[in-house]
Amino acid sequence: MLKRLTSADPPEDSKMSFGEHLEELRGALWKAVVAVFLGFLVGLAGGKQFIEYVKAPLEQGLENLERNRKQSAYNAEQGETPDDEHPLVKEGLVPERYSLETGALLEALSGLGIDAEPTANAPPQIDLWMWTKPRDAQLISTGTPDVFSVYVKASLVLGVVLASPAVFYFLWTFVAAGLYPHEKRYVHVFMPLSIGLFFLGAIVAFYVVLKYVITFLLGFNEWMGIEATPRINEWLSFVLVLPVMFGVSFQMPLVMLFLERIGVMTTDYYWKYWRHAVLVIFVLSMVLTPADPQSLLAMAGCLTPLYFIGIALCKWMPKLNQPFAEQLASGSSD
């Protein structure tokens, strides 16, 4: 029979019954719910700005798609290759062709003192390079309550983000009440690193990966000849799922370190089966990301180095006194 070291046992007066643990959990959950509700109220004030922020990458992708489409049509008319980029396109302008009405043109020229005779040729045309945003490059709403539900959803998400430190704290106070002193030391180390890795993964997904995903998906629509008219409700769900998946997957080094510290895995085992781990990483990346190769390769490309960082942490990070496996072994009894 295995038991923990008696020196690590908590004092008798700090032990709680099952009912007391449930009461402690209920109190922690209620505090977390109140924190989220207060964050939601704050989020209502910034919901519109938050929506503007998260829809910006897709609108930029739609603008780039429309700009490339007009540039390709312009190049075809000018007899240039599709890859030739007009200098004005680099400045964010798009070509718009207008046909001039002959009568109005002659009248305008006459007003300038220029005599001109009408011809039987086709009406003259002029190409204008416009700063205006393409009309097709915008999100749509197909239902009356869509915009309101998106606003509420965005405010709730913003509220959860704002309240997350308080939520983590309240849940931690509940968990800490039932932990041994050496276990609390591990949580003190792991929790800040875990939060940092989560936000790092979310930042990489939103600011790096997302634009490549948008480019691929919109380009695929263009290749299939299907007009892209994304809905704001669907886009908000999509743009929130990808960063969350990246944030969760970035926890891998800490999971590896935790399993090594409690004696379930060893550093040599991680190193021996690294090829198998890379294969598992690619499979998980395929499951956790949308159906496009860019996000899959981006997640796998991030997780593969993180796997070896996890091995380095297991090898070089100082161990706390009396690891779990040693305590269980030394605490064994007949």
C-alpha positions in Angstrom: 0.0 0.0 0.0 1.3 3.5 -0.9 0.8 6.6 1.1 2.3 10.1 1.2 5.0 11.1 3.7 3.4 12.0 7.0 5.6 15.1 7.1 3.8 16.4 4.0 0.3 15.8 5.5 -1.6 18.9 6.3 -2.6 19.7 9.9 -5.7 17.9 11.2 -7.6 21.2 11.7 -7.1 22.1 8.0 -8.8 18.9 6.7 -12.4 19.2 5.4 -15.2 16.7 4.9 -16.7 16.0 1.5 -19.6 18.3 2.3 -17.2 21.1 3.3 -15.3 20.7 0.0 -18.6 21.0 -1.9 -19.5 24.1 0.0 -16.0 25.6 -0.8 -16.4 24.7 -4.5 -19.9 26.4 -4.6 -18.5 29.5 -3.0 -15.6 29.6 -5.5 -17.9 29.1 -8.5 -20.3 31.8 -7.3 -17.4 34.3 -7.0 -16.2 33.3 -10.4 -19.7 33.8 -11.9 -19.9 37.2 -10.3 -16.5 38.2 -11.6 -17.6 37.1 -15.2 -20.9 39.0 -14.8 -19.0 42.2 -13.8 -16.6 41.7 -16.7 -19.6 41.2 -19.0 -21.0 44.6 -17.9 -17.7 46.2 -18.7 -17.6 44.3 -22.0 -20.9 45.8 -23.0 -19.2 49.2 -23.1 -16.4 47.9 -25.4 -18.3 45.3 -27.4 -18.5 47.4 -30.5 -14.8 48.2 -30.5 -14.0 44.5 -29.9 -16.1 43.4 -32.9 -14.3 46.0 -35.0 -11.0 44.6 -33.9 -11.7 40.9 -34.6 -13.4 41.5 -38.0 -10.5 43.7 -39.2 -8.3 40.7 -40.5 -11.2 39.3 -42.6 -12.1 42.7 -44.0 -8.5 43.2 -45.0 -8.4 39.8 -46.6 -11.6 40.6 -48.6 -10.1 43.9 -49.7 -6.9 42.2 -50.8 -9.0 39.6 -52.8 -11.0 42.4 -54.5 -7.9 44.3 -55.2 -6.2 41.3 -56.8 -9.3 40.5 -58.8 -9.4 44.0 -60.3 -5.7 44.0 -60.9 -5.9 40.7 -62.8 -8.7 42.1 -64.9 -6.8 45.3 -65.6 -3.7 43.3 -66.5 -5.7 41.1 -68.9 -7.0 44.2 -70.7 -3.6 45.8 -70.9 -2.0 42.5 -72.2 0.2 42.1 -69.2 0.8 39.0 -67.2 -1.4 38.3 -64.1 1.6 38.6 -61.8 2.5 42.2 -63.0 1.6 44.5 -60.1 0.8 48.1 -60.9 2.7 50.5 -58.7 -0.6 52.1 -57.6 -1.8 48.7 -56.3 1.1 48.7 -53.8 -0.3 52.0 -52.5 -3.7 50.4 -51.8 -5.5 51.7 -54.9 -7.9 49.7 -57.1 -8.6 50.3 -60.8 -12.2 51.3 -61.8 -13.1 51.7 -65.5 -15.8 54.2 -66.5 -17.4 54.8 -69.9 -17.9 58.5 -70.8 -21.2 59.6 -72.3 -20.2 61.3 -75.6 -22.7 64.1 -75.4 -21.7 65.1 -71.9 -18.0 64.9 -72.9 -18.5 67.2 -76.0 -20.4 69.7 -73.9 -17.6 69.7 -71.3 -15.0 70.3 -73.9 -17.1 73.0 -75.5 -17.2 74.7 -72.1 -13.4 74.7 -72.1 -13.3 76.3 -75.6 -12.3 73.1 -77.3 -14.1 72.2 -80.5 -14.6 68.4 -81.0 -16.8 66.4 -83.4 -18.6 63.2 -82.4 -17.5 59.9 -83.9 -19.1 56.6 -84.5 -16.5 54.8 -82.4 -17.2 53.2 -79.1 -17.7 55.6 -76.1 -14.4 56.7 -74.6 -13.3 55.0 -71.4 -11.2 56.2 -68.6 -9.4 54.2 -65.8 -9.6 55.8 -62.3 -7.5 54.5 -59.4 -9.7 54.7 -56.4 -8.9 54.9 -52.7 -12.5 53.9 -51.8 -13.1 50.5 -50.2 -14.5 47.9 -52.5 -18.1 47.4 -51.9 -17.8 43.6 -51.8 -15.1 43.6 -49.1 -17.4 43.6 -46.1 -19.1 41.2 -43.7 -22.9 40.6 -44.0 -25.7 39.8 -41.6 -28.5 37.6 -43.0 -30.8 37.7 -40.0 -32.3 40.6 -38.0 -31.1 39.4 -34.6 -27.7 38.4 -35.9 -25.9 41.7 -35.1 -27.4 41.9 -31.6 -26.4 38.3 -30.8 -22.9 39.0 -32.1 -22.7 42.1 -29.9 -23.7 40.1 -26.8 -21.4 37.3 -27.6 -18.5 39.6 -28.2 -19.2 41.4 -24.9 -19.3 38.1 -23.0 -16.0 37.0 -24.5 -14.4 40.3 -23.6 -15.9 40.1 -20.1 -14.4 36.6 -19.6 -11.0 37.8 -20.7 -11.2 40.7 -18.3 -12.4 38.6 -15.5 -10.0 35.6 -16.1 -7.4 36.7 -13.5 -10.1 36.8 -10.8 -11.6 33.5 -12.0 -8.2 31.8 -11.9 -7.6 33.1 -8.4 -11.0 31.9 -7.0 -10.6 28.5 -8.5 -7.0 28.3 -7.2 -8.1 29.1 -3.7 -10.5 26.1 -3.8 -7.8 23.8 -5.3 -5.1 25.0 -2.9 -7.3 24.1 0.2 -6.9 20.4 -0.7 -3.3 20.3 -1.7 -0.2 19.3 0.2 2.6 21.9 0.6 4.9 20.4 -2.0 2.0 20.2 -4.5 1.2 23.9 -3.9 4.8 24.8 -4.8 4.3 23.1 -8.2 1.1 24.9 -8.9 2.8 28.2 -8.0 5.3 27.5 -10.7 3.0 26.0 -13.4 0.1 28.5 -13.2 1.9 31.7 -14.4 3.7 29.7 -17.1 0.5 28.1 -18.2 -1.3 31.4 -18.5 1.6 32.9 -20.4 1.8 30.0 -22.8 -2.0 30.2 -23.4 -1.8 33.9 -24.3 1.3 33.3 -26.4 -0.5 30.7 -28.5 -3.6 32.9 -28.9 -1.4 35.8 -30.0 0.5 33.6 -32.5 -2.9 32.4 -33.9 -4.5 35.8 -34.2 -1.6 37.9 -35.4 0.4 35.4 -37.5 -1.6 32.3 -38.5 -5.0 33.9 -39.1 -4.0 36.0 -42.1 -2.6 32.9 -43.9 -5.8 31.0 -43.2 -7.9 33.8 -44.6 -5.7 34.1 -47.7 -6.0 30.4 -48.4 -9.8 30.1 -47.8 -10.6 33.2 -49.8 -8.2 32.2 -52.5 -9.9 28.8 -52.6 -13.3 30.5 -53.0 -11.9 32.5 -55.9 -10.4 29.3 -57.5 -13.8 27.6 -57.2 -15.6 30.6 -58.7 -17.7 31.0 -55.6 -18.3 34.5 -54.2 -17.2 34.9 -50.6 -19.9 36.6 -48.5 -19.0 35.7 -44.9 -21.5 36.3 -42.1 -20.3 38.2 -39.0 -21.8 35.6 -36.6 -19.9 32.7 -38.2 -16.7 34.7 -38.4 -16.8 35.6 -34.7 -17.1 32.0 -33.8 -14.3 31.0 -36.1 -11.9 33.7 -35.0 -12.4 32.8 -31.4 -11.9 29.0 -31.8 -8.6 29.2 -33.6 -6.7 31.2 -30.8 -8.2 29.0 -28.1 -7.0 25.9 -29.8 -3.6 27.3 -30.2 -3.6 28.5 -26.6 -4.5 25.0 -25.3 -2.0 23.3 -27.5 0.8 25.5 -26.3 0.4 23.9 -22.8 2.3 20.9 -24.1 5.7 21.7 -22.5 4.1 22.1 -19.1 2.1 18.9 -19.4 5.4 17.1 -20.3 7.2 18.6 -17.3 4.3 17.8 -15.0 4.2 14.1 -16.1 8.0 13.9 -15.8 7.9 15.4 -12.3 5.2 13.0 -11.0 7.1 10.0 -12.4 4.7 9.0 -15.2 7.3 9.8 -17.9 11.0 10.3 -18.1 13.2 12.6 -20.1 14.8 9.6 -21.9 11.4 8.3 -22.9 10.5 11.7 -24.4 13.7 11.7 -26.4 13.5 8.1 -27.5 10.1 8.5 -29.0 10.3 12.0 -30.4 9.5 10.8 -33.9 6.3 9.2 -32.7 5.5 12.5 -30.8 6.0 14.6 -34.0 3.5 12.3 -35.8 1.0 12.7 -33.0 1.5 16.5 -33.1 0.6 16.6 -36.8 -2.5 14.4 -36.2 -3.6 16.7 -33.4 -2.9 19.8 -35.4 -5.2 18.4 -38.2 -8.0 17.8 -35.7 -7.7 21.1 -33.8 -7.3 23.5 -36.8 -9.7 24.4 -39.6 -9.6 22.4 -42.9 -6.7 24.3 -44.4 -3.0 23.3 -44.7 -1.7 26.7 -43.5 -3.1 26.5 -40.0 -2.2 22.8 -39.7 1.4 23.4 -40.7 1.5 26.5 -38.4 0.3 24.7 -35.4 2.6 21.7 -36.0 5.5 24.0 -36.8 5.0 25.6 -33.4 4.3 22.5 -31.4 7.3 20.5 -32.7 9.9 23.0 -31.2 7.7 23.2 -28.1 8.1 19.5 -27.7 11.8 19.7 -27.6 11.5 22.8 -25.2 9.5 20.5 -23.0 12.4 17.9 -23.0 14.8 20.7 -22.1 12.6 21.8 -19.2 12.5 18.3 -17.9 16.2 18.0 -18.1 17.4 21.5 -16.9 14.6 22.9 -14.7 15.6 22.4 -11.0 13.5 19.9 -9.2 11.6 20.8 -6.1 12.4 18.8 -3.0 10.8 15.3 -2.7 9.2 14.7 -6.1 6.0 12.8 -6.1 7.4 9.6 -7.3 10.1 9.6 -4.6 7.5 10.5 -1.9 5.2 7.6 -3.0 8.2 5.2 -3.0 9.5 6.3 0.4 6.0 6.4 1.9 5.2 2.8 0.9 4.2 0.5 3.8 3.4 -3.1 4.2 
